Amino acid sequence: QVQLVESGGGLVQAGGSLRLSCAVSGRSFSMYDMAWFRQAPGNDREFVARLNWDGTYYAESVKGRFTIARDNAKNTVYLQMNSLRPEDTAVYLCAAEPSGWGTDSSGSYGLWGQGTQVTVSS
């Protein structure tokens, strides 16, 4: 059974940085599409970034500030978040899709972690 475990969240001041990690169990990690989503209270789950076989994609709101990357040797995907803003405050969730059809839609991912809280103070 594949499990995703996020870490690295916390409280940071506006303008600061955090790096989130998502450790994935299982032997086929290198073939998964990987993504980060976020969800603030009262809001829908929002696409942040994804990493597919053909490249990386970002939401407009984080482009130029966030970077998604993977380390296949460690079965881990990262989200480096710089120049954080209060509106980035949310629970950040890692998602994986083995089929290779991961998109910006949360419904296209079959595997999810529990999430890690990121709070940005002004």
C-alpha positions in Angstrom: 0.0 0.0 0.0 1.4 3.3 -1.0 1.6 6.0 1.6 2.4 9.7 1.4 3.7 11.6 4.4 4.2 15.3 4.4 6.5 17.3 6.6 8.1 20.7 6.9 5.1 23.0 7.6 5.1 25.6 10.3 4.7 29.2 11.2 6.8 31.8 9.2 6.7 35.6 8.8 5.7 37.1 5.5 8.7 37.1 3.1 10.1 34.0 4.7 10.7 30.5 3.3 9.8 27.0 4.0 10.5 23.7 2.3 7.9 21.0 2.4 8.7 17.3 1.9 6.5 14.4 0.9 7.9 10.9 1.4 6.3 8.2 -0.7 6.4 4.5 0.1 6.5 2.0 -2.7 8.8 0.9 -5.5 7.3 2.8 -8.4 7.8 6.4 -7.2 9.8 7.5 -10.2 6.8 6.8 -12.5 4.3 8.8 -10.5 3.0 12.2 -11.4 3.4 14.3 -8.2 1.6 17.4 -7.1 1.0 19.8 -4.3 -2.4 21.2 -3.5 -3.5 23.5 -0.6 -6.7 24.1 1.2 -7.5 27.0 3.5 -10.5 26.9 5.9 -13.8 27.4 4.0 -12.1 27.1 0.6 -11.9 24.4 -2.0 -8.7 22.4 -2.5 -6.4 24.5 -4.8 -3.7 23.4 -7.2 -0.3 24.7 -6.3 2.3 22.8 -8.4 2.8 19.5 -10.3 5.6 17.5 -11.8 4.9 15.3 -14.7 7.0 13.4 -17.2 6.9 16.4 -19.5 7.8 19.1 -17.0 6.7 21.3 -14.1 3.5 23.4 -13.8 2.5 26.1 -11.3 -0.5 28.0 -10.3 -0.2 31.6 -11.3 -0.4 32.7 -7.7 2.9 30.9 -6.8 4.8 31.1 -10.1 8.3 32.5 -9.5 8.1 31.9 -5.7 7.5 28.2 -5.3 9.6 25.3 -6.9 8.6 21.6 -7.0 11.3 19.0 -7.3 11.7 15.3 -6.7 14.5 13.0 -5.6 13.8 9.5 -7.0 16.6 8.0 -4.9 14.8 9.2 -1.7 11.2 8.6 -2.9 10.6 12.2 -2.0 9.0 15.3 -3.6 9.7 18.8 -2.3 8.0 22.2 -2.5 10.4 25.1 -1.9 8.3 28.1 -0.9 10.0 31.5 -1.0 8.6 35.1 -0.5 5.7 33.7 1.5 2.6 35.8 1.9 -0.3 35.6 4.4 -2.6 34.4 1.6 -0.4 31.3 1.3 -1.6 30.1 4.7 -3.3 26.7 4.2 -2.9 23.0 4.8 -0.6 21.7 2.0 -1.3 18.3 0.7 0.9 16.0 -1.4 -0.7 14.0 -4.2 0.4 11.2 -6.4 -1.0 9.6 -9.6 0.5 6.4 -10.9 -1.3 6.5 -14.3 0.7 9.4 -15.7 -2.5 11.5 -16.2 -2.1 13.9 -13.3 -3.4 17.4 -14.1 -4.3 20.6 -12.2 -7.5 19.0 -11.0 -7.4 17.3 -7.6 -9.8 14.6 -8.9 -7.0 13.3 -11.2 -4.9 12.1 -8.3 -5.6 8.8 -6.6 -3.2 9.0 -3.7 -3.0 11.7 -1.0 -1.2 12.5 2.2 -2.7 13.9 5.4 -1.3 17.4 4.9 0.9 19.8 6.7 -0.1 23.2 8.0 1.6 26.3 6.7 0.9 29.6 8.5 2.3 32.9 7.2 2.0 35.9 9.6 1.9 39.5 8.4 
